[in-house]
Amino acid sequence: MLEEKDDLPLWEQWKLEGKLEGKLEGEEIGLKKGKEQGIKEGIKEGELAGERKALRLVLEGRFGPLPEWAEGRLTSTHEEHLIRWLGLAVSAASLEQLFER
C-alpha cells in the first residue's frame, strides 16, 4: 500500500496508514448518514403527498372539482394546515369557510 513510502520511518508509514483508514471510515460514516437523511426526507415527502391527496379527495367529494385558488392552497401549504383542514373538511359548509379558518 505504501511501497513508494518505503524510505519513510516505520512510524511515519503507520501515521499515513492511520490517516487513510480514518479518512475512509469517515467517508463511509458520512455516506451512511447521508443515505439515512435522504430516506427520512423521502418518507416525509411521501407522507405530505398522501395528506394532500386525502384532503383533495375529501374536498372534491364534498364540493366537486376544486377551483384553482383552492388547489393552490393545497399545494403550497405545510403539513400542520393540511392535517387541520382534513379534520375540518367533514364539517365545513364551503371551501371558503374551510380555508379561512
LINUR-V329421 format. One record per helix or strand of 3 or more residues. SS is the DSSP state (H for helix, E for strand). FROM is the first residue (numbers start at 0). LEN is the number of residues. Records with the same first field share a line. If there is no record, write none. Layout:
SS = FROM-LEN / FROM-LEN
This chain:
H = 2-3 / 9-54 / 67-9 / 78-11 / 94-6
